[in-house]
């Protein structure tokens, strides 16, 4: 979606919001971005739980990653993993050759 492709918002309001955000310091914009990402993650997790019912944290994390991979091609490096490493992997420690 392009910045001006919003169909339910007038161009004047889009420009107004843009000016408000650009008045913030880079640190404020960065913090706002992190807060928005955190809220988005909370919404996704709640949606998954609503769709699938009670899941373990491990199952929930795997579903979050599955959904993120579906829409974010920059996460291609996760494509060869069936599931996100769980507690057993953390207990075993890092593999040789891994950073």
LOKEBA-928125 format. One record per atom (N, C-alpha, C): residue in three letters; atom name; x, y, z. Coordinates in steps of 0.1 Angstrom, whole numbers, padded with zeros to 4 digits. Atoms other than C-alpha are relative to their C-alpha. Example, Ala and Ser with C-alpha at 12.3 -4.5 7.8 and 13.67 -1.06 7.14 Angstrom:
REM LOKEBA-928125
@residuo->ALA, atomo->N, c1->0009, c2->-0012, c3->0000 $
@residuo->ALA, atomo->CA, c1->0123, c2->-0045, c3->0078 $
@residuo->ALA, atomo->C, c1->0009, c2->0012, c3->0000 $
@residuo->SER, atomo->N, c1->-0009, c2->-0011, c3->0000 $
@residuo->SER, atomo->CA, c1->0137, c2->-0011, c3->0071 $
@residuo->SER, atomo->C, c1->-0008, c2->0011, c3->0008 $
REM end
This chain:
REM LOKEBA-928125
@residuo->UNK, atomo->N, c1->0008, c2->-0012, c3->0000 $
@residuo->UNK, atomo->CA, c1->0000, c2->0000, c3->0000 $
@residuo->UNK, atomo->C, c1->0009, c2->0012, c3->0000 $
@residuo->UNK, atomo->N, c1->-0008, c2->-0013, c3->0001 $
@residuo->UNK, atomo->CA, c1->0014, c2->0034, c3->-0010 $
@residuo->UNK, atomo->C, c1->-0006, c2->0009, c3->0011 $
@residuo->UNK, atomo->N, c1->0004, c2->-0010, c3->-0010 $
@residuo->UNK, atomo->CA, c1->0013, c2->0062, c3->0015 $
@residuo->UNK, atomo->C, c1->-0013, c2->0007, c3->-0002 $
@residuo->UNK, atomo->N, c1->0012, c2->-0008, c3->0003 $
@residuo->UNK, atomo->CA, c1->-0015, c2->0080, c3->-0003 $
@residuo->UNK, atomo->C, c1->-0011, c2->-0009, c3->-0005 $
@residuo->UNK, atomo->N, c1->0011, c2->0010, c3->0005 $
@residuo->UNK, atomo->CA, c1->-0036, c2->0048, c3->-0011 $
@residuo->UNK, atomo->C, c1->-0011, c2->-0002, c3->0010 $
@residuo->UNK, atomo->N, c1->0011, c2->0001, c3->-0010 $
@residuo->UNK, atomo->CA, c1->-0057, c2->0052, c3->0020 $
@residuo->UNK, atomo->C, c1->-0013, c2->0005, c3->-0006 $
@residuo->UNK, atomo->N, c1->0013, c2->-0004, c3->0006 $
@residuo->UNK, atomo->CA, c1->-0093, c2->0052, c3->0009 $
@residuo->UNK, atomo->C, c1->-0010, c2->0006, c3->0010 $
@residuo->UNK, atomo->N, c1->0010, c2->-0005, c3->-0010 $
@residuo->UNK, atomo->CA, c1->-0110, c2->0062, c3->0042 $
@residuo->UNK, atomo->C, c1->0006, c2->0013, c3->0007 $
@residuo->UNK, atomo->N, c1->-0006, c2->-0012, c3->-0007 $
@residuo->UNK, atomo->CA, c1->-0087, c2->0092, c3->0050 $
@residuo->UNK, atomo->C, c1->0002, c2->0010, c3->-0011 $
@residuo->UNK, atomo->N, c1->-0002, c2->-0010, c3->0010 $
@residuo->UNK, atomo->CA, c1->-0087, c2->0125, c3->0032 $
@residuo->UNK, atomo->C, c1->0015, c2->0004, c3->-0001 $
@residuo->UNK, atomo->N, c1->-0014, c2->-0004, c3->0002 $
@residuo->UNK, atomo->CA, c1->-0054, c2->0138, c3->0018 $
@residuo->UNK, atomo->C, c1->0004, c2->0010, c3->0010 $
@residuo->UNK, atomo->N, c1->-0003, c2->-0011, c3->-0010 $
@residuo->UNK, atomo->CA, c1->-0056, c2->0168, c3->0041 $
@residuo->UNK, atomo->C, c1->0004, c2->-0007, c3->0014 $
@residuo->UNK, atomo->N, c1->-0003, c2->0006, c3->-0012 $
@residuo->UNK, atomo->CA, c1->-0057, c2->0145, c3->0071 $
@residuo->UNK, atomo->C, c1->0013, c2->-0008, c3->0000 $
@residuo->UNK, atomo->N, c1->-0012, c2->0007, c3->0002 $
@residuo->UNK, atomo->CA, c1->-0029, c2->0123, c3->0058 $
@residuo->UNK, atomo->C, c1->0012, c2->0010, c3->0002 $
@residuo->UNK, atomo->N, c1->-0011, c2->-0010, c3->-0001 $
@residuo->UNK, atomo->CA, c1->-0007, c2->0154, c3->0054 $
@residuo->UNK, atomo->C, c1->0001, c2->0006, c3->0014 $
@residuo->UNK, atomo->N, c1->0000, c2->-0005, c3->-0013 $
@residuo->UNK, atomo->CA, c1->-0017, c2->0167, c3->0088 $
@residuo->UNK, atomo->C, c1->0007, c2->-0010, c3->0009 $
@residuo->UNK, atomo->N, c1->-0007, c2->0010, c3->-0009 $
@residuo->UNK, atomo->CA, c1->-0007, c2->0134, c3->0105 $
@residuo->UNK, atomo->C, c1->0015, c2->-0001, c3->-0004 $
@residuo->UNK, atomo->N, c1->-0014, c2->0001, c3->0004 $
@residuo->UNK, atomo->CA, c1->0025, c2->0133, c3->0085 $
@residuo->UNK, atomo->C, c1->0008, c2->0012, c3->0006 $
@residuo->UNK, atomo->N, c1->-0007, c2->-0012, c3->-0006 $
@residuo->UNK, atomo->CA, c1->0034, c2->0169, c3->0097 $
@residuo->UNK, atomo->C, c1->0002, c2->-0002, c3->0015 $
@residuo->UNK, atomo->N, c1->-0001, c2->0002, c3->-0015 $
@residuo->UNK, atomo->CA, c1->0027, c2->0159, c3->0133 $
@residuo->UNK, atomo->C, c1->0011, c2->-0010, c3->0003 $
@residuo->UNK, atomo->N, c1->-0011, c2->0010, c3->-0002 $
@residuo->UNK, atomo->CA, c1->0050, c2->0129, c3->0131 $
@residuo->UNK, atomo->C, c1->0013, c2->0006, c3->-0003 $
@residuo->UNK, atomo->N, c1->-0013, c2->-0005, c3->0003 $
@residuo->UNK, atomo->CA, c1->0077, c2->0148, c3->0114 $
@residuo->UNK, atomo->C, c1->0005, c2->0011, c3->0009 $
@residuo->UNK, atomo->N, c1->-0004, c2->-0010, c3->-0010 $
@residuo->UNK, atomo->CA, c1->0077, c2->0174, c3->0142 $
@residuo->UNK, atomo->C, c1->0007, c2->-0007, c3->0012 $
@residuo->UNK, atomo->N, c1->-0006, c2->0007, c3->-0011 $
@residuo->UNK, atomo->CA, c1->0088, c2->0147, c3->0166 $
@residuo->UNK, atomo->C, c1->0015, c2->-0002, c3->-0003 $
@residuo->UNK, atomo->N, c1->-0015, c2->0003, c3->0001 $
@residuo->UNK, atomo->CA, c1->0125, c2->0140, c3->0173 $
@residuo->UNK, atomo->C, c1->0001, c2->-0014, c3->-0006 $
@residuo->UNK, atomo->N, c1->-0002, c2->0014, c3->0004 $
@residuo->UNK, atomo->CA, c1->0140, c2->0109, c3->0157 $
@residuo->UNK, atomo->C, c1->-0002, c2->-0010, c3->0011 $
@residuo->UNK, atomo->N, c1->0002, c2->0009, c3->-0011 $
@residuo->UNK, atomo->CA, c1->0140, c2->0094, c3->0191 $
@residuo->UNK, atomo->C, c1->-0014, c2->-0003, c3->0003 $
@residuo->UNK, atomo->N, c1->0015, c2->0002, c3->-0002 $
@residuo->UNK, atomo->CA, c1->0103, c2->0100, c3->0196 $
@residuo->UNK, atomo->C, c1->-0006, c2->-0008, c3->-0011 $
@residuo->UNK, atomo->N, c1->0006, c2->0008, c3->0011 $
@residuo->UNK, atomo->CA, c1->0095, c2->0086, c3->0162 $
@residuo->UNK, atomo->C, c1->0004, c2->-0015, c3->0001 $
@residuo->UNK, atomo->N, c1->-0004, c2->0014, c3->-0002 $
@residuo->UNK, atomo->CA, c1->0116, c2->0055, c3->0169 $
@residuo->UNK, atomo->C, c1->-0007, c2->-0006, c3->0012 $
@residuo->UNK, atomo->N, c1->0008, c2->0006, c3->-0011 $
@residuo->UNK, atomo->CA, c1->0099, c2->0050, c3->0203 $
@residuo->UNK, atomo->C, c1->-0014, c2->-0003, c3->-0004 $
@residuo->UNK, atomo->N, c1->0014, c2->0002, c3->0005 $
@residuo->UNK, atomo->CA, c1->0065, c2->0054, c3->0186 $
@residuo->UNK, atomo->C, c1->0000, c2->-0012, c3->-0009 $
@residuo->UNK, atomo->N, c1->-0001, c2->0012, c3->0009 $
@residuo->UNK, atomo->CA, c1->0075, c2->0028, c3->0160 $
@residuo->UNK, atomo->C, c1->0001, c2->-0013, c3->0008 $
@residuo->UNK, atomo->N, c1->-0002, c2->0012, c3->-0008 $
@residuo->UNK, atomo->CA, c1->0086, c2->0003, c3->0187 $
@residuo->UNK, atomo->C, c1->-0014, c2->-0003, c3->0008 $
@residuo->UNK, atomo->N, c1->0013, c2->0002, c3->-0006 $
@residuo->UNK, atomo->CA, c1->0053, c2->0009, c3->0206 $
@residuo->UNK, atomo->C, c1->-0010, c2->-0005, c3->-0009 $
@residuo->UNK, atomo->N, c1->0010, c2->0004, c3->0010 $
@residuo->UNK, atomo->CA, c1->0033, c2->0004, c3->0175 $
@residuo->UNK, atomo->C, c1->0003, c2->-0015, c3->-0004 $
@residuo->UNK, atomo->N, c1->-0004, c2->0014, c3->0003 $
@residuo->UNK, atomo->CA, c1->0052, c2->-0029, c3->0167 $
@residuo->UNK, atomo->C, c1->-0004, c2->-0009, c3->0012 $
@residuo->UNK, atomo->N, c1->0004, c2->0008, c3->-0012 $
@residuo->UNK, atomo->CA, c1->0046, c2->-0041, c3->0203 $
@residuo->UNK, atomo->C, c1->-0015, c2->-0002, c3->0000 $
@residuo->UNK, atomo->N, c1->0014, c2->0001, c3->0000 $
@residuo->UNK, atomo->CA, c1->0009, c2->-0033, c3->0200 $
@residuo->UNK, atomo->C, c1->-0005, c2->-0010, c3->-0011 $
@residuo->UNK, atomo->N, c1->0004, c2->0009, c3->0010 $
@residuo->UNK, atomo->CA, c1->0007, c2->-0051, c3->0167 $
@residuo->UNK, atomo->C, c1->0003, c2->-0014, c3->0003 $
@residuo->UNK, atomo->N, c1->-0003, c2->0014, c3->-0005 $
@residuo->UNK, atomo->CA, c1->0024, c2->-0082, c3->0182 $
@residuo->UNK, atomo->C, c1->-0011, c2->-0005, c3->0010 $
@residuo->UNK, atomo->N, c1->0010, c2->0004, c3->-0009 $
@residuo->UNK, atomo->CA, c1->-0001, c2->-0082, c3->0210 $
@residuo->UNK, atomo->C, c1->-0013, c2->-0003, c3->-0007 $
@residuo->UNK, atomo->N, c1->0012, c2->0002, c3->0008 $
@residuo->UNK, atomo->CA, c1->-0030, c2->-0079, c3->0185 $
@residuo->UNK, atomo->C, c1->0001, c2->-0014, c3->-0007 $
@residuo->UNK, atomo->N, c1->-0002, c2->0013, c3->0008 $
@residuo->UNK, atomo->CA, c1->-0016, c2->-0108, c3->0164 $
@residuo->UNK, atomo->C, c1->-0001, c2->-0012, c3->0010 $
@residuo->UNK, atomo->N, c1->0000, c2->0011, c3->-0010 $
@residuo->UNK, atomo->CA, c1->-0011, c2->-0130, c3->0195 $
@residuo->UNK, atomo->C, c1->-0015, c2->-0002, c3->0005 $
@residuo->UNK, atomo->N, c1->0014, c2->0001, c3->-0005 $
@residuo->UNK, atomo->CA, c1->-0047, c2->-0123, c3->0207 $
@residuo->UNK, atomo->C, c1->-0008, c2->-0006, c3->-0011 $
@residuo->UNK, atomo->N, c1->0007, c2->0005, c3->0011 $
@residuo->UNK, atomo->CA, c1->-0060, c2->-0130, c3->0172 $
@residuo->UNK, atomo->C, c1->0002, c2->-0015, c3->-0002 $
@residuo->UNK, atomo->N, c1->-0003, c2->0014, c3->0001 $
@residuo->UNK, atomo->CA, c1->-0042, c2->-0163, c3->0171 $
@residuo->UNK, atomo->C, c1->-0007, c2->-0008, c3->0011 $
@residuo->UNK, atomo->N, c1->0007, c2->0007, c3->-0011 $
@residuo->UNK, atomo->CA, c1->-0055, c2->-0173, c3->0205 $
@residuo->UNK, atomo->C, c1->-0015, c2->-0001, c3->-0002 $
@residuo->UNK, atomo->N, c1->0014, c2->0000, c3->0003 $
@residuo->UNK, atomo->CA, c1->-0090, c2->-0163, c3->0194 $
@residuo->UNK, atomo->C, c1->-0004, c2->-0011, c3->-0011 $
@residuo->UNK, atomo->N, c1->0002, c2->0009, c3->0011 $
@residuo->UNK, atomo->CA, c1->-0087, c2->-0184, c3->0162 $
@residuo->UNK, atomo->C, c1->0002, c2->-0015, c3->0005 $
@residuo->UNK, atomo->N, c1->-0004, c2->0014, c3->-0003 $
@residuo->UNK, atomo->CA, c1->-0070, c2->-0215, c3->0177 $
@residuo->UNK, atomo->C, c1->-0002, c2->-0005, c3->0014 $
@residuo->UNK, atomo->N, c1->0002, c2->0004, c3->-0014 $
@residuo->UNK, atomo->CA, c1->-0079, c2->-0215, c3->0213 $
@residuo->UNK, atomo->C, c1->0013, c2->0000, c3->0008 $
@residuo->UNK, atomo->N, c1->-0012, c2->0001, c3->-0009 $
@residuo->UNK, atomo->CA, c1->-0055, c2->-0223, c3->0241 $
@residuo->UNK, atomo->C, c1->0012, c2->-0006, c3->-0006 $
@residuo->UNK, atomo->N, c1->-0013, c2->0005, c3->0006 $
@residuo->UNK, atomo->CA, c1->-0019, c2->-0228, c3->0229 $
@residuo->UNK, atomo->C, c1->0011, c2->0002, c3->0011 $
@residuo->UNK, atomo->N, c1->-0011, c2->-0002, c3->-0008 $
@residuo->UNK, atomo->CA, c1->0013, c2->-0233, c3->0247 $
@residuo->UNK, atomo->C, c1->0008, c2->0012, c3->-0005 $
@residuo->UNK, atomo->N, c1->-0008, c2->-0012, c3->0005 $
@residuo->UNK, atomo->CA, c1->0038, c2->-0204, c3->0245 $
@residuo->UNK, atomo->C, c1->0008, c2->-0005, c3->-0012 $
@residuo->UNK, atomo->N, c1->-0008, c2->0005, c3->0012 $
@residuo->UNK, atomo->CA, c1->0059, c2->-0226, c3->0221 $
@residuo->UNK, atomo->C, c1->-0009, c2->-0001, c3->-0012 $
@residuo->UNK, atomo->N, c1->0009, c2->0001, c3->0012 $
@residuo->UNK, atomo->CA, c1->0029, c2->-0233, c3->0198 $
@residuo->UNK, atomo->C, c1->-0004, c2->0014, c3->-0005 $
@residuo->UNK, atomo->N, c1->0003, c2->-0014, c3->0004 $
@residuo->UNK, atomo->CA, c1->0019, c2->-0196, c3->0199 $
@residuo->UNK, atomo->C, c1->0011, c2->0007, c3->-0007 $
@residuo->UNK, atomo->N, c1->-0012, c2->-0006, c3->0006 $
@residuo->UNK, atomo->CA, c1->0054, c2->-0185, c3->0191 $
@residuo->UNK, atomo->C, c1->0002, c2->-0005, c3->-0015 $
@residuo->UNK, atomo->N, c1->-0001, c2->0006, c3->0014 $
@residuo->UNK, atomo->CA, c1->0055, c2->-0209, c3->0161 $
@residuo->UNK, atomo->C, c1->-0010, c2->0005, c3->-0009 $
@residuo->UNK, atomo->N, c1->0011, c2->-0006, c3->0008 $
@residuo->UNK, atomo->CA, c1->0022, c2->-0196, c3->0148 $
@residuo->UNK, atomo->C, c1->0003, c2->0015, c3->-0004 $
@residuo->UNK, atomo->N, c1->-0004, c2->-0014, c3->0003 $
@residuo->UNK, atomo->CA, c1->0034, c2->-0160, c3->0151 $
@residuo->UNK, atomo->C, c1->0010, c2->0000, c3->-0011 $
@residuo->UNK, atomo->N, c1->-0010, c2->0000, c3->0010 $
@residuo->UNK, atomo->CA, c1->0065, c2->-0168, c3->0131 $
@residuo->UNK, atomo->C, c1->-0005, c2->-0005, c3->-0013 $
@residuo->UNK, atomo->N, c1->0006, c2->0005, c3->0013 $
@residuo->UNK, atomo->CA, c1->0045, c2->-0188, c3->0105 $
@residuo->UNK, atomo->C, c1->-0007, c2->0012, c3->-0007 $
@residuo->UNK, atomo->N, c1->0007, c2->-0011, c3->0006 $
@residuo->UNK, atomo->CA, c1->0023, c2->-0157, c3->0100 $
@residuo->UNK, atomo->C, c1->0009, c2->0011, c3->-0005 $
@residuo->UNK, atomo->N, c1->-0010, c2->-0010, c3->0004 $
@residuo->UNK, atomo->CA, c1->0052, c2->-0133, c3->0099 $
@residuo->UNK, atomo->C, c1->0007, c2->-0004, c3->-0013 $
@residuo->UNK, atomo->N, c1->-0007, c2->0005, c3->0012 $
@residuo->UNK, atomo->CA, c1->0070, c2->-0154, c3->0073 $
@residuo->UNK, atomo->C, c1->-0009, c2->0001, c3->-0012 $
@residuo->UNK, atomo->N, c1->0010, c2->0000, c3->0011 $
@residuo->UNK, atomo->CA, c1->0039, c2->-0155, c3->0052 $
@residuo->UNK, atomo->C, c1->0000, c2->0014, c3->-0007 $
@residuo->UNK, atomo->N, c1->0001, c2->-0014, c3->0005 $
@residuo->UNK, atomo->CA, c1->0039, c2->-0117, c3->0047 $
@residuo->UNK, atomo->C, c1->0013, c2->0008, c3->-0001 $
@residuo->UNK, atomo->N, c1->-0012, c2->-0007, c3->-0001 $
@residuo->UNK, atomo->CA, c1->0075, c2->-0107, c3->0052 $
@residuo->UNK, atomo->C, c1->0011, c2->-0008, c3->-0007 $
@residuo->UNK, atomo->N, c1->-0010, c2->0007, c3->0007 $
@residuo->UNK, atomo->CA, c1->0099, c2->-0119, c3->0026 $
@residuo->UNK, atomo->C, c1->0014, c2->0002, c3->0005 $
@residuo->UNK, atomo->N, c1->-0013, c2->-0002, c3->-0006 $
@residuo->UNK, atomo->CA, c1->0129, c2->-0105, c3->0046 $
@residuo->UNK, atomo->C, c1->0003, c2->-0011, c3->0010 $
@residuo->UNK, atomo->N, c1->-0002, c2->0011, c3->-0009 $
@residuo->UNK, atomo->CA, c1->0124, c2->-0135, c3->0069 $
@residuo->UNK, atomo->C, c1->0002, c2->-0013, c3->-0007 $
@residuo->UNK, atomo->N, c1->-0002, c2->0012, c3->0008 $
@residuo->UNK, atomo->CA, c1->0133, c2->-0159, c3->0042 $
@residuo->UNK, atomo->C, c1->0009, c2->-0010, c3->0007 $
@residuo->UNK, atomo->N, c1->-0010, c2->0009, c3->-0007 $
@residuo->UNK, atomo->CA, c1->0161, c2->-0173, c3->0064 $
@residuo->UNK, atomo->C, c1->-0007, c2->-0010, c3->0010 $
@residuo->UNK, atomo->N, c1->0007, c2->0009, c3->-0009 $
@residuo->UNK, atomo->CA, c1->0134, c2->-0189, c3->0086 $
@residuo->UNK, atomo->C, c1->-0008, c2->-0011, c3->-0008 $
@residuo->UNK, atomo->N, c1->0007, c2->0009, c3->0009 $
@residuo->UNK, atomo->CA, c1->0119, c2->-0208, c3->0056 $
@residuo->UNK, atomo->C, c1->0004, c2->-0015, c3->0002 $
@residuo->UNK, atomo->N, c1->-0005, c2->0014, c3->-0001 $
@residuo->UNK, atomo->CA, c1->0140, c2->-0239, c3->0062 $
@residuo->UNK, atomo->C, c1->-0003, c2->-0006, c3->0014 $
@residuo->UNK, atomo->N, c1->0002, c2->0005, c3->-0013 $
@residuo->UNK, atomo->CA, c1->0129, c2->-0243, c3->0098 $
@residuo->UNK, atomo->C, c1->-0015, c2->-0004, c3->0001 $
@residuo->UNK, atomo->N, c1->0014, c2->0005, c3->-0002 $
@residuo->UNK, atomo->CA, c1->0098, c2->-0264, c3->0106 $
@residuo->UNK, atomo->C, c1->-0006, c2->0008, c3->0012 $
@residuo->UNK, atomo->N, c1->0005, c2->-0007, c3->-0012 $
@residuo->UNK, atomo->CA, c1->0094, c2->-0248, c3->0140 $
@residuo->UNK, atomo->C, c1->0011, c2->0009, c3->0006 $
@residuo->UNK, atomo->N, c1->-0010, c2->-0009, c3->-0007 $
@residuo->UNK, atomo->CA, c1->0110, c2->-0221, c3->0160 $
@residuo->UNK, atomo->C, c1->0006, c2->-0008, c3->0012 $
@residuo->UNK, atomo->N, c1->-0006, c2->0008, c3->-0011 $
@residuo->UNK, atomo->CA, c1->0135, c2->-0235, c3->0185 $
@residuo->UNK, atomo->C, c1->-0007, c2->0002, c3->0013 $
@residuo->UNK, atomo->N, c1->0007, c2->0000, c3->-0013 $
@residuo->UNK, atomo->CA, c1->0118, c2->-0243, c3->0218 $
@residuo->UNK, atomo->C, c1->0010, c2->-0002, c3->0012 $
@residuo->UNK, atomo->N, c1->-0008, c2->0001, c3->-0012 $
@residuo->UNK, atomo->CA, c1->0130, c2->-0249, c3->0253 $
@residuo->UNK, atomo->C, c1->0012, c2->-0010, c3->-0001 $
@residuo->UNK, atomo->N, c1->-0010, c2->0010, c3->0001 $
@residuo->UNK, atomo->CA, c1->0150, c2->-0280, c3->0244 $
@residuo->UNK, atomo->C, c1->0013, c2->0006, c3->-0006 $
@residuo->UNK, atomo->N, c1->-0012, c2->-0006, c3->0007 $
@residuo->UNK, atomo->CA, c1->0172, c2->-0259, c3->0220 $
@residuo->UNK, atomo->C, c1->0007, c2->0009, c3->0009 $
@residuo->UNK, atomo->N, c1->-0007, c2->-0009, c3->-0010 $
@residuo->UNK, atomo->CA, c1->0179, c2->-0233, c3->0247 $
@residuo->UNK, atomo->C, c1->0008, c2->-0007, c3->0010 $
@residuo->UNK, atomo->N, c1->-0007, c2->0008, c3->-0010 $
@residuo->UNK, atomo->CA, c1->0189, c2->-0259, c3->0272 $
@residuo->UNK, atomo->C, c1->0012, c2->-0006, c3->-0006 $
@residuo->UNK, atomo->N, c1->-0011, c2->0007, c3->0007 $
@residuo->UNK, atomo->CA, c1->0212, c2->-0276, c3->0247 $
@residuo->UNK, atomo->C, c1->0012, c2->0010, c3->-0003 $
@residuo->UNK, atomo->N, c1->-0011, c2->-0010, c3->0003 $
@residuo->UNK, atomo->CA, c1->0231, c2->-0244, c3->0240 $
@residuo->UNK, atomo->C, c1->0002, c2->0002, c3->-0015 $
@residuo->UNK, atomo->N, c1->-0001, c2->-0003, c3->0014 $
@residuo->UNK, atomo->CA, c1->0243, c2->-0230, c3->0207 $
@residuo->UNK, atomo->C, c1->0007, c2->-0012, c3->-0007 $
@residuo->UNK, atomo->N, c1->-0006, c2->0010, c3->0008 $
@residuo->UNK, atomo->CA, c1->0253, c2->-0254, c3->0179 $
@residuo->UNK, atomo->C, c1->0013, c2->0005, c3->-0005 $
@residuo->UNK, atomo->N, c1->-0013, c2->-0004, c3->0006 $
@residuo->UNK, atomo->CA, c1->0288, c2->-0254, c3->0164 $
@residuo->UNK, atomo->C, c1->-0003, c2->0007, c3->-0013 $
@residuo->UNK, atomo->N, c1->0002, c2->-0007, c3->0012 $
@residuo->UNK, atomo->CA, c1->0291, c2->-0230, c3->0136 $
@residuo->UNK, atomo->C, c1->-0010, c2->0011, c3->0000 $
@residuo->UNK, atomo->N, c1->0010, c2->-0011, c3->-0002 $
@residuo->UNK, atomo->CA, c1->0264, c2->-0207, c3->0149 $
@residuo->UNK, atomo->C, c1->0006, c2->0011, c3->0007 $
@residuo->UNK, atomo->N, c1->-0005, c2->-0011, c3->-0008 $
@residuo->UNK, atomo->CA, c1->0271, c2->-0172, c3->0161 $
@residuo->UNK, atomo->C, c1->-0006, c2->0001, c3->0013 $
REM end
